[in-house]
């Protein structure tokens, strides 16, 4: 009899406890702060787009962005490599009012070529080459392909004076050599900057590989 009463009592206690857990009022949860006080909250891109927001632009200005009547504008160059130009641009940006760069094509010398004009046939070119060899000329080459086929090359020279000397030596042997300057178009770079008339900028101290660079006055931008 006693065990049955004890069992019913424990069962009633369990049922009462379960009801209390299920139906008791829950305390209101305190809201969790998304960020520390004073720190702006993060906004997802999807939330910003849904709200119609636009990304903010960040600009770093070195001074007034419009030309002033007291500004002096200068262009320096030509820089032979983009890396030299960019390094100089970075060094000068903090000390000028406005700065920009541009590129252009420039014709540059690749040296001087002394040669005998193309013969009518390979046999004729080889015959002239044997004559040159008999006269003691060793530095020559018979072109065997391409646009200069059957031309006899007598040398490529960096300095014009050396090319002129070679040409004269071959002429003294009774030949009619030609001398031309070889050129090609390569990109070069210029930096334009604006400064105050009363604040000169010693750009040569800031420029990378300043040898060969020149300064030109330009209209202000």
SELUMDREN-363063 format. One record per residue (C-alpha): residue in three letters; x, y, z. Coordinates in steps of 0.5 Angstrom, whole numbers, m for minus. Example, Ala and Ser with C-alpha at 12.3 -4.5 7.8 and 13.67 -1.06 7.14 Angstrom:
<sites>
+------+-------+-------+-------+
| type |     x |     y |     z |
+------+-------+-------+-------+
|  Ala |    25 |    m9 |    16 |
|  Ser |    27 |    m2 |    14 |
+------+-------+-------+-------+
</sites>
This chain:
<sites>
+------+-------+-------+-------+
| type |     x |     y |     z |
+------+-------+-------+-------+
|  Unk |     0 |     0 |     0 |
|  Unk |     6 |     5 |     2 |
|  Unk |    10 |     4 |    m4 |
|  Unk |     3 |     5 |    m9 |
|  Unk |     2 |    12 |    m5 |
|  Unk |     9 |    14 |    m6 |
|  Unk |     9 |    13 |   m13 |
|  Unk |     3 |    17 |   m14 |
|  Unk |     6 |    23 |   m10 |
|  Unk |    12 |    23 |   m14 |
|  Unk |     8 |    22 |   m21 |
|  Unk |     4 |    28 |   m18 |
|  Unk |    11 |    32 |   m17 |
|  Unk |    14 |    31 |   m24 |
|  Unk |     7 |    33 |   m27 |
|  Unk |     7 |    39 |   m23 |
|  Unk |    14 |    41 |   m25 |
|  Unk |    13 |    40 |   m32 |
|  Unk |     7 |    45 |   m32 |
|  Unk |    11 |    50 |   m29 |
|  Unk |    17 |    50 |   m34 |
|  Unk |    12 |    50 |   m40 |
|  Unk |     7 |    55 |   m37 |
|  Unk |    11 |    60 |   m33 |
|  Unk |    12 |    67 |   m35 |
|  Unk |    19 |    68 |   m39 |
|  Unk |    23 |    74 |   m37 |
|  Unk |    25 |    79 |   m43 |
|  Unk |    31 |    78 |   m46 |
|  Unk |    36 |    84 |   m46 |
|  Unk |    38 |    86 |   m53 |
|  Unk |    45 |    84 |   m55 |
|  Unk |    49 |    91 |   m57 |
|  Unk |    52 |    89 |   m64 |
|  Unk |    58 |    93 |   m63 |
|  Unk |    61 |    97 |   m57 |
|  Unk |    59 |   104 |   m55 |
|  Unk |    62 |   109 |   m60 |
|  Unk |    64 |   104 |   m66 |
|  Unk |    60 |   104 |   m72 |
|  Unk |    56 |    98 |   m73 |
|  Unk |    57 |    94 |   m79 |
|  Unk |    52 |    94 |   m85 |
|  Unk |    52 |    88 |   m90 |
|  Unk |    52 |    90 |   m98 |
|  Unk |    45 |    87 |   m98 |
|  Unk |    43 |    91 |   m93 |
|  Unk |    46 |    97 |   m96 |
|  Unk |    43 |    96 |  m103 |
|  Unk |    36 |    94 |  m100 |
|  Unk |    36 |   101 |   m97 |
|  Unk |    38 |   105 |  m103 |
|  Unk |    45 |   107 |  m100 |
|  Unk |    51 |   109 |  m105 |
|  Unk |    58 |   107 |  m103 |
|  Unk |    62 |   113 |  m100 |
|  Unk |    68 |   116 |  m104 |
|  Unk |    74 |   117 |  m101 |
|  Unk |    79 |   123 |  m104 |
|  Unk |    86 |   125 |  m101 |
|  Unk |    87 |   132 |  m104 |
|  Unk |    94 |   135 |  m104 |
|  Unk |    91 |   142 |  m104 |
|  Unk |    86 |   146 |  m108 |
|  Unk |    83 |   142 |  m114 |
|  Unk |    82 |   148 |  m119 |
|  Unk |    87 |   152 |  m122 |
|  Unk |    89 |   159 |  m119 |
|  Unk |    92 |   165 |  m122 |
|  Unk |    98 |   164 |  m118 |
|  Unk |    99 |   157 |  m120 |
|  Unk |   105 |   155 |  m124 |
|  Unk |   105 |   149 |  m128 |
|  Unk |   110 |   145 |  m130 |
|  Unk |   112 |   138 |  m134 |
|  Unk |   118 |   134 |  m133 |
|  Unk |   120 |   128 |  m137 |
|  Unk |   121 |   124 |  m141 |
|  Unk |   121 |   118 |  m136 |
|  Unk |   124 |   112 |  m140 |
|  Unk |   120 |   107 |  m136 |
|  Unk |   114 |   107 |  m132 |
|  Unk |   117 |   105 |  m126 |
|  Unk |   121 |   111 |  m125 |
|  Unk |   115 |   115 |  m127 |
|  Unk |   111 |   112 |  m122 |
|  Unk |   116 |   112 |  m116 |
|  Unk |   117 |   120 |  m118 |
|  Unk |   110 |   121 |  m118 |
|  Unk |   109 |   118 |  m111 |
|  Unk |   115 |   122 |  m108 |
|  Unk |   112 |   129 |  m111 |
|  Unk |   105 |   128 |  m110 |
|  Unk |   105 |   131 |  m102 |
|  Unk |   109 |   137 |  m104 |
|  Unk |   105 |   140 |  m110 |
|  Unk |    98 |   142 |  m111 |
|  Unk |    96 |   138 |  m117 |
|  Unk |    99 |   132 |  m121 |
|  Unk |    98 |   128 |  m126 |
|  Unk |   102 |   123 |  m131 |
|  Unk |   101 |   122 |  m139 |
|  Unk |   105 |   118 |  m144 |
|  Unk |   107 |   119 |  m151 |
|  Unk |   110 |   115 |  m157 |
|  Unk |   118 |   118 |  m158 |
|  Unk |   122 |   116 |  m164 |
|  Unk |   129 |   113 |  m161 |
|  Unk |   135 |   112 |  m164 |
|  Unk |   138 |   104 |  m164 |
|  Unk |   144 |   106 |  m167 |
|  Unk |   147 |   106 |  m174 |
|  Unk |   148 |   101 |  m179 |
|  Unk |   153 |   101 |  m185 |
|  Unk |   152 |    96 |  m191 |
|  Unk |   153 |    95 |  m198 |
|  Unk |   146 |    95 |  m202 |
|  Unk |   143 |    89 |  m204 |
|  Unk |   146 |    85 |  m210 |
|  Unk |   142 |    82 |  m215 |
|  Unk |   143 |    75 |  m213 |
|  Unk |   146 |    71 |  m208 |
|  Unk |   152 |    69 |  m212 |
|  Unk |   154 |    77 |  m213 |
|  Unk |   153 |    78 |  m206 |
|  Unk |   158 |    72 |  m204 |
|  Unk |   163 |    75 |  m210 |
|  Unk |   163 |    82 |  m206 |
|  Unk |   164 |    79 |  m200 |
|  Unk |   170 |    75 |  m202 |
|  Unk |   173 |    81 |  m205 |
|  Unk |   172 |    85 |  m198 |
|  Unk |   175 |    79 |  m195 |
|  Unk |   181 |    79 |  m200 |
|  Unk |   182 |    87 |  m198 |
|  Unk |   183 |    85 |  m190 |
|  Unk |   175 |    86 |  m188 |
|  Unk |   173 |    81 |  m183 |
|  Unk |   167 |    84 |  m180 |
|  Unk |   162 |    83 |  m185 |
|  Unk |   155 |    79 |  m186 |
|  Unk |   151 |    77 |  m192 |
|  Unk |   144 |    77 |  m191 |
|  Unk |   141 |    71 |  m193 |
|  Unk |   133 |    72 |  m191 |
|  Unk |   128 |    78 |  m190 |
|  Unk |   127 |    85 |  m193 |
|  Unk |   135 |    86 |  m193 |
|  Unk |   136 |    79 |  m197 |
|  Unk |   143 |    80 |  m201 |
|  Unk |   145 |    86 |  m197 |
|  Unk |   152 |    86 |  m194 |
|  Unk |   152 |    88 |  m187 |
|  Unk |   159 |    92 |  m185 |
|  Unk |   157 |    93 |  m178 |
|  Unk |   152 |    96 |  m173 |
|  Unk |   155 |   102 |  m168 |
|  Unk |   152 |   106 |  m162 |
|  Unk |   156 |   112 |  m164 |
|  Unk |   155 |   116 |  m170 |
|  Unk |   163 |   118 |  m171 |
|  Unk |   165 |   110 |  m171 |
|  Unk |   160 |   109 |  m176 |
|  Unk |   162 |   115 |  m180 |
|  Unk |   169 |   112 |  m180 |
|  Unk |   167 |   105 |  m182 |
|  Unk |   164 |   108 |  m188 |
|  Unk |   170 |   112 |  m190 |
|  Unk |   175 |   106 |  m189 |
|  Unk |   170 |   102 |  m194 |
|  Unk |   170 |   107 |  m199 |
|  Unk |   177 |   108 |  m199 |
|  Unk |   177 |   100 |  m202 |
|  Unk |   173 |   102 |  m208 |
|  Unk |   166 |   101 |  m205 |
|  Unk |   160 |   105 |  m204 |
|  Unk |   157 |   103 |  m197 |
|  Unk |   151 |   106 |  m194 |
|  Unk |   150 |   109 |  m187 |
|  Unk |   143 |   110 |  m184 |
|  Unk |   140 |   111 |  m177 |
|  Unk |   136 |   105 |  m174 |
|  Unk |   130 |   108 |  m170 |
|  Unk |   124 |   105 |  m167 |
|  Unk |   118 |   108 |  m163 |
|  Unk |   118 |   107 |  m156 |
|  Unk |   113 |   109 |  m150 |
|  Unk |   116 |   115 |  m146 |
|  Unk |   112 |   118 |  m140 |
|  Unk |   111 |   125 |  m137 |
|  Unk |   109 |   128 |  m130 |
|  Unk |   105 |   135 |  m130 |
|  Unk |   104 |   138 |  m124 |
|  Unk |   102 |   145 |  m121 |
|  Unk |   105 |   149 |  m115 |
|  Unk |   104 |   156 |  m112 |
|  Unk |   108 |   161 |  m116 |
|  Unk |   112 |   163 |  m109 |
|  Unk |   114 |   156 |  m107 |
|  Unk |   119 |   153 |  m112 |
|  Unk |   119 |   145 |  m112 |
|  Unk |   126 |   142 |  m113 |
|  Unk |   123 |   136 |  m117 |
|  Unk |   130 |   134 |  m119 |
|  Unk |   132 |   131 |  m112 |
|  Unk |   125 |   127 |  m112 |
|  Unk |   126 |   124 |  m119 |
|  Unk |   128 |   117 |  m120 |
|  Unk |   134 |   117 |  m125 |
|  Unk |   133 |   125 |  m126 |
|  Unk |   139 |   124 |  m132 |
|  Unk |   136 |   126 |  m138 |
|  Unk |   130 |   129 |  m136 |
|  Unk |   128 |   136 |  m137 |
|  Unk |   123 |   141 |  m135 |
|  Unk |   117 |   145 |  m139 |
|  Unk |   112 |   150 |  m138 |
|  Unk |   105 |   148 |  m139 |
|  Unk |    98 |   151 |  m139 |
|  Unk |    95 |   150 |  m132 |
|  Unk |    90 |   144 |  m131 |
+------+-------+-------+-------+
</sites>
